[in-house]
C-alpha cells in the first residue's frame, strides 16, 4: 500500500475520533516530515517497505538536526500512534516504531506557585473595570478549579451554577468542579460588573468570559492576562502560564488532603490516564513531601500505640 494513502486514511480516522485542531496540525506535520525523509533519504514509498532501520535512521537524522530529546520523544509518540493504528487495521503485523530507542529525558522539577504568589496575582486586579474584574475571576478560577486554558476560555455561561461548574474537557468529556465560597464571592461581583458593562453592547451570551469585542477569548488573549498577573505580582523566576495554575491546583490538592487520593485528583483534572496526574506531582519540593510523609510513617504510628 502506498504510504501516502495510508497516512491520509489515518488522518480521517483521527478526525472521526474528534481530535482537536491543534493535535491534527501536529500529527499532519510530523507524518509529513517522516514521509519526506523516507522518500528522499531511504527511497521508501510503500507501508510494507518501512523497516525498523528506516525509523531508527529518521530518529538519528532528527537528533543531528538539533532536535532536543523532549521534542524527539513527542515526535515519536505521533509516529508510534500511527503504526499502532496500522497494526489494529491489520495493515502491519507489529509496531516497528516501538523498537526505536529514544534518548532519556532529564526530569525537570518545576518551580510551582506558592499560595502567597497566587494570592498576589489574584489581588493584582481590581473591580474598577470589566476587564480588571474578568482577569481577577479568571485567575481565581484557574487556581481554584484547575481548568485547562481551553476549558476556561470556552466555559459556557449556562454551565456556571450556584455551587458547581460543568466543564467540557478533552474529547468532549464532561466533569463537574466545585465552586468554593471564596471563588463564588469573586464570581458574583464579576457577573454584576459584566452585566453592567455589556448592557448596551454586543456580546456573545454563550461564553462566561468575554474578549474586548464581546466574544470568545483567544488563547493568546488569556496568555497575556496571565503574563500581566505575573508581572504585577513580581514573579520572575517561574514559568507564568495558564498551565502553571493547573499544576498549582494539583499540588495544593495533595498538600491540603494529607497526601490525597490520586484517583480523585485525576478525575478532577480530567485526565484519562493516572500517569499524567503523577507527572504533576513530581514538582513537589522535597521538604513538602517529607512533611506530608511524616503522619503516614508506619514507625511513627507504631510509637503512638
C-alpha positions in Angstrom: 0.0 0.0 0.0 1.2 3.5 -0.8 2.4 5.1 2.4 0.8 8.4 1.4 -2.6 6.8 1.0 -2.4 5.1 4.4 -1.4 8.3 6.1 -4.5 10.0 4.5 -6.8 7.3 5.8 -5.3 7.6 9.3 -5.9 11.4 9.2 -9.6 10.8 8.5 -9.7 8.2 11.4 -8.3 10.9 13.7 -10.8 13.4 12.6 -13.6 11.0 13.2 -12.2 10.4 16.7 -12.6 14.1 17.4 -9.0 15.1 17.9 -8.5 18.9 18.4 -7.3 21.1 15.6 -4.0 21.7 17.4 -3.5 17.9 17.7 -4.3 17.4 14.0 -1.9 20.1 12.9 0.8 18.4 14.9 0.1 14.9 13.5 0.0 16.2 9.9 3.3 18.0 10.3 5.1 15.1 12.0 3.9 12.5 9.5 4.6 14.8 6.5 8.2 15.1 7.7 8.5 11.4 8.1 7.2 10.7 4.6 9.6 13.3 3.1 12.6 11.6 4.8 11.5 8.1 3.7 11.1 9.4 0.2 14.3 11.5 -0.2 16.7 9.6 2.1 15.5 6.0 2.0 13.5 5.7 -1.2 10.6 4.1 0.6 7.1 4.7 -0.6 5.2 1.6 0.5 4.0 1.0 4.0 5.2 -2.6 3.9 8.6 -1.4 2.8 9.3 0.5 6.0 11.8 -1.2 8.4 12.9 -0.6 11.9 16.2 0.6 10.5 14.4 3.3 8.5 12.8 4.7 11.6 16.0 4.4 13.6 17.7 6.4 10.8 15.0 9.0 11.0 15.4 9.4 14.7 19.1 9.8 14.3 18.5 12.3 11.5 16.3 14.5 13.7 18.8 14.4 16.5 21.6 15.5 14.2 19.3 18.3 13.0 19.4 19.7 16.6 16.0 18.3 17.9 16.0 18.3 21.7 15.3 14.9 23.5 11.9 16.1 24.7 10.9 17.1 21.2 12.2 13.9 19.8 10.1 11.9 22.2 7.0 13.9 21.5 7.6 13.4 17.7 7.9 9.7 18.1 4.7 9.5 20.1 2.9 10.6 16.9 4.7 8.1 14.8 4.1 5.2 17.2 0.4 6.1 17.4 0.3 5.9 13.6 1.9 2.5 13.5 -0.3 1.2 16.3 -3.3 2.1 14.2 -1.7 0.3 11.2 -1.5 -2.8 13.4 -5.1 -2.5 14.5 -6.2 -2.2 10.9 -4.1 -5.3 10.1 -2.0 -3.4 7.6 1.1 -4.4 9.6 1.9 -7.3 11.9 3.8 -5.3 14.5 4.5 -1.7 15.6 8.2 -1.3 14.5 8.3 2.2 15.9 8.2 0.8 19.4 11.6 -0.8 18.8 13.3 2.5 18.2 15.3 3.6 21.4 14.8 7.2 22.3 17.0 9.4 24.5 16.1 9.6 28.1 14.6 12.9 29.1 16.1 14.7 32.1 13.5 15.1 34.8 12.7 18.8 35.3 11.4 19.9 38.6 9.1 22.8 38.0 9.1 25.6 40.5 5.4 25.9 41.2 3.5 28.8 42.6 3.2 29.3 46.3 -0.2 30.2 47.9 1.1 33.7 48.6 2.1 34.2 44.9 -1.3 33.1 43.6 -3.0 35.4 46.1 -0.8 38.3 44.9 -1.7 37.6 41.3 -5.5 37.4 42.0 -5.4 40.6 44.0 -3.2 42.4 41.5 -6.5 43.0 39.6 -9.3 45.2 40.9 -13.1 45.5 40.3 -12.7 49.0 38.8 -13.4 47.9 35.2 -14.9 44.9 33.5 -11.6 43.6 32.3 -9.9 44.0 35.7 -12.8 42.0 37.2 -12.7 39.5 34.4 -9.0 38.9 34.8 -9.3 38.5 38.6 -12.1 36.0 38.1 -10.2 34.0 35.5 -7.1 33.7 37.6 -9.2 32.8 40.7 -11.0 30.0 38.7 -7.8 28.6 37.2 -6.3 28.4 40.7 -9.3 27.0 42.4 -10.6 24.6 39.8 -7.5 23.5 37.8 -9.1 24.1 34.4 -7.2 23.8 31.2 -6.8 27.1 29.2 -9.2 25.9 26.6 -11.8 24.8 29.2 -11.7 28.2 30.8 -11.9 30.1 27.5 -14.8 28.0 26.2 -16.7 27.8 29.6 -20.4 28.3 28.8 -22.4 30.7 30.9 -25.2 28.2 31.3 -22.7 25.7 32.9 -21.8 28.0 35.8 -24.2 27.1 38.5 -24.6 28.1 42.1 -22.0 25.8 43.6 -20.6 23.9 40.6 -19.1 24.3 37.1 -19.8 21.9 34.3 -16.5 21.6 32.3 -16.3 20.3 28.8 -12.9 18.7 28.7 -10.7 16.8 26.2 -12.5 14.5 23.9 -15.8 16.2 24.9 -15.7 14.5 28.3 -17.7 16.4 30.9 -16.9 16.8 34.6 -18.2 18.9 37.5 -16.0 21.2 39.5 -16.9 22.6 42.9 -17.2 26.4 43.4 -15.7 27.3 46.7 -17.2 30.2 48.7 -14.0 32.3 48.1 -14.3 31.8 44.4 -18.1 32.4 44.4 -17.6 35.8 46.1 -15.3 36.9 43.2 -17.7 35.4 40.5 -20.7 37.2 41.9 -19.0 40.6 41.6 -17.6 39.7 38.2 -21.1 38.8 36.9 -22.6 42.0 38.2 -19.9 44.1 36.5 -20.1 42.1 33.3 -23.9 42.6 33.1 -23.5 46.4 33.6 -20.6 46.7 31.1 -22.4 44.8 28.2 -25.8 46.3 28.9 -25.8 48.3 25.7 -23.0 46.5 23.8 -22.9 43.4 21.6 -21.8 40.3 23.4 -21.9 36.5 22.9 -24.2 35.3 25.7 -22.8 31.7 25.4 -19.4 32.4 26.9 -18.8 33.2 30.5 -15.5 35.1 30.0 -15.5 37.6 27.1 -12.9 39.4 25.0 -12.7 43.1 24.1 -15.1 42.6 21.3 -17.6 40.7 23.5 -16.8 37.2 22.1 -14.7 34.1 22.8 -11.4 35.0 24.4 -8.4 33.8 22.4 -5.6 31.6 23.7 -3.2 34.5 23.2 -5.5 36.8 25.0 -5.7 34.6 28.0 -1.9 34.1 28.0 -1.4 37.9 28.0 -3.6 38.2 31.1 -1.6 35.5 32.9 1.7 37.2 32.0 0.4 40.5 33.2 -0.7 39.0 36.5 2.8 37.5 37.0 4.3 40.9 36.2 2.1 42.8 38.6 2.9 40.2 41.3 6.6 40.4 40.7 7.1 36.8 39.8 10.3 36.5 37.8 11.9 33.1 38.3 9.0 30.8 37.4 7.0 29.9 34.4 3.8 32.0 34.4 1.2 30.4 32.1 -2.4 29.1 32.3 -1.0 25.6 32.7 1.0 26.7 35.8 -2.2 27.3 37.7 -3.5 23.8 36.8 -0.3 22.5 38.3 -0.8 24.7 41.4 -4.2 23.2 41.8 -2.9 19.6 41.7 -0.1 20.3 44.2 -2.4 22.1 46.6 -4.9 19.2 46.5 -2.2 16.7 47.6 -0.9 19.0 50.3 -4.2 20.0 51.7 -5.6 16.5 51.8 -2.7 14.9 53.7 -1.4 13.0 50.7 -4.7 13.0 48.9 -6.3 10.4 46.7 -4.5 10.5 43.3 -7.5 8.8 41.6 -9.8 11.6 42.8 -7.3 14.2 41.6 -7.0 12.5 38.3 -10.8 12.8 37.8 -10.8 16.5 38.9 -8.1 17.3 36.4 -10.0 15.4 33.6 -7.0 13.1 33.0 -7.7 9.8 31.1 -4.5 8.3 32.4 -3.3 8.4 36.0 0.3 8.5 34.9 -0.4 12.1 33.6 -1.5 13.1 37.1 1.6 11.6 38.6 3.8 13.9 36.5 2.1 16.9 38.0 3.2 15.8 41.4 6.9 15.4 40.6 7.4 19.1 41.2 6.6 18.9 44.9 9.6 20.2 46.9 11.4 17.6 49.0 10.6 19.3 52.3 6.9 19.3 51.5 7.0 15.6 50.7 8.8 15.0 54.0 6.2 17.0 56.0 3.4 15.1 54.4 5.1 11.7 54.7 5.6 12.0 58.5 2.0 11.5 59.6 1.7 8.4 57.4 5.0 6.9 58.6 4.4 3.3 59.8 7.0 3.6 62.6 5.6 6.9 63.8 2.1 5.4 64.0 3.5 2.4 65.9 5.0 4.6 68.5 1.6 6.1 69.2 0.3 2.7 70.4 
